[in-house]
Amino acid sequence: MRVAIVGATGAVGHELLKVLEHSSLPIDELLLFASPRSAGSTLTFRDQALTVQVTPEGPIDADVVLASAGGSVSKALAPAWVAGGALVIDNSSAFRYDAGVPLVVPEVNGDAALAHQGIIANPNCTTAIAVVAVAPIHRAYGVRRMIVSTYQATSGAGAKGMDELLNETHKVLHGKEAGAEVFAHPIPFNVIPHIDAFQDNGYTKEEMKVVWETRKILGDDTLQISCTAVRIPTQRTHSEAITLDLERPATPAAVRELLAGSAGVEVRDAPEDKLYPMPLTASGKYDVEVGRIRESLVFDGGIDLFVAGDQLLKGAALNAVQIAEYLHAKGALKAKVRV
Ligand code: A2P
């Protein structure tokens, strides 16, 4: 199988390379693309140095294109990749809300991927991480209302965001004033309740993505969701405090047991031993950590919990590769015959 990464030099691109190293996909050839800025540089895959090429305007001769170079690149070029016969798994928000484009987290709605027409969208990172924990609870108890507060790492803004955290923190530690280019305000020693553009309803686009995408993935337009998305000065891994109002009452013990048997989840919930989800422990992990599972003090029979999931992995690269693996395992993704 020939796999291509568009945006290979970015934060998600780097993780795609690492995840693909251990993937069950039968990869014979990996093609790496980025902007002209990185053309000719090399990246290592399975001990081989691969040269990064300029992303072509036209088709890419690959079976799968994993796109992570931003919405405008995907919007402009994905149709040509599809026309050339590739399956496009797109990390951007360009196609997520199109009716004909499945939005997929394999543990939750993998079968939706089978209905693709050439493009499958990878969800927003915050949503992907949340639904891994919330979907099993939704299936068992019926989520009626969901209130989410996020603590999002700088990796969500790509390599530039992660660099800005380190460089500006370095400045502060050396007695200088921190600046801001990627973020709306200096990120060191700060929290910023502003991710993506403000909408007419006072919520940010990032917050509305959680609303729109959670509904689409869970296949439930009646779900009431409210989100406050906040950027914090961590490198990677998004954390989220989630409150669930349920149709059928749940107990923390039952939810703990349910999640312990759910794919993609690691229950980390022993507060007496100081065990709970945190970026420091969740970073680099494939599973989403879930803990602080407790009875809601507001909603009868409702549940409060805390999740931490690696934004670059389950929130991006890992989920994209898992979609391809899911289709391959179902016999729905095959290598083209090349002569
Ligand atoms: P480059 O490194 O050459 O700029 P991140 O999200 O970490 O900022 O990464 C964005 C990725 O998308 C990088 O690999 C970047 O390549 C790539 N990219 C940005 N703009 C374009 C473009 N116009 N065409 C192709 N790739 C692009």
Boltz pocket constraint, residues with backbone or C-beta under 6 A from the ligand:
constraints:
  - pocket:
      binder: B
      contacts: [[A, 6], [A, 7], [A, 8], [A, 9], [A, 10], [A, 11], [A, 12], [A, 13], [A, 33], [A, 34], [A, 35], [A, 36], [A, 37], [A, 38], [A, 39], [A, 55], [A, 68], [A, 69], [A, 70], [A, 73], [A, 157], [A, 158], [A, 159], [A, 160]]
      max_distance: 6.0
